[in-house]
Amino acid sequence: MPNLDNQKNRLTSSEITSLWAQYIQDTMSVCISEYVLAKVKDSEVYSLFEFTLELAEKHLHVLRDIFKAEKLDLPIGFTDKGVNLDAPPF
């Protein structure tokens, strides 16, 4: 029987898929939050989206560390090119 104590546990494909999806969702959340913060006038809504942006950026930092540790390529998520902060609010 092999000694599993010395072997690194690899992520399963479903775990990688979940991390990948979370990365995409968090990059989208950053774009949406930055747009709302550029447009919103209500201070309570502004505070909510400030928190949302901060949380998404923290998630992305952790996710990048996991992908790097697992020697996996980063997903191509949403970027600042995916949102026009000058677009009028709807």
C-alpha positions in Angstrom: 0.0 0.0 0.0 1.5 3.4 -1.0 2.3 5.9 1.7 -0.1 8.8 0.9 1.2 11.0 3.8 4.1 12.2 1.6 2.1 12.7 -1.5 0.4 16.1 -2.3 -3.3 15.9 -2.7 -4.2 17.2 -6.1 -7.4 19.1 -6.8 -10.1 17.1 -8.6 -11.5 18.3 -11.9 -14.7 19.4 -10.2 -12.8 21.4 -7.6 -10.8 23.1 -10.4 -14.1 23.8 -12.3 -15.5 25.4 -9.2 -12.4 27.6 -8.6 -12.5 28.5 -12.3 -16.1 29.6 -12.2 -15.5 31.6 -9.0 -12.6 33.4 -10.6 -14.9 34.4 -13.6 -17.6 35.5 -11.2 -15.3 37.6 -9.1 -13.7 39.3 -12.1 -17.2 40.1 -13.3 -18.1 41.4 -9.9 -15.1 43.7 -9.9 -16.2 45.2 -13.3 -19.8 45.7 -12.1 -18.8 47.2 -8.8 -16.4 49.6 -10.4 -19.1 50.8 -12.8 -21.7 51.2 -10.0 -19.1 53.1 -7.8 -18.5 55.5 -10.7 -22.2 56.2 -11.1 -24.1 55.7 -7.9 -25.1 58.7 -5.8 -26.7 56.9 -2.8 -24.2 56.6 0.0 -25.6 53.3 1.3 -25.5 51.7 -2.1 -22.0 53.1 -2.6 -20.9 51.5 0.7 -22.4 48.1 -0.3 -20.5 48.1 -3.7 -17.3 49.2 -2.0 -17.6 46.2 0.2 -18.4 44.0 -2.8 -15.4 45.2 -4.7 -13.1 44.7 -1.7 -14.4 41.1 -1.2 -14.1 40.2 -4.8 -10.5 41.5 -4.9 -9.7 39.4 -1.8 -11.2 36.3 -3.4 -9.2 36.9 -6.6 -6.0 37.1 -4.6 -6.7 33.8 -2.9 -7.8 32.2 -6.2 -4.6 33.4 -7.9 -2.5 31.9 -5.1 -4.3 28.5 -5.5 -4.0 28.4 -9.2 -0.3 29.2 -8.9 0.3 26.6 -6.2 -1.4 24.0 -8.4 0.6 25.1 -11.4 -2.6 25.9 -13.3 -3.1 28.7 -15.8 -5.3 31.6 -14.7 -8.7 31.7 -16.4 -9.3 34.6 -18.7 -11.8 36.6 -16.7 -13.4 40.0 -17.2 -11.0 42.9 -17.3 -11.2 46.7 -17.2 -11.7 46.5 -21.0 -15.0 44.7 -20.3 -16.6 47.8 -18.8 -17.0 51.3 -20.0 -17.0 53.5 -16.8 -18.1 56.4 -19.0 -21.3 54.7 -20.2 -24.4 56.4 -19.0 -26.4 54.8 -16.3 -29.6 53.1 -17.4 
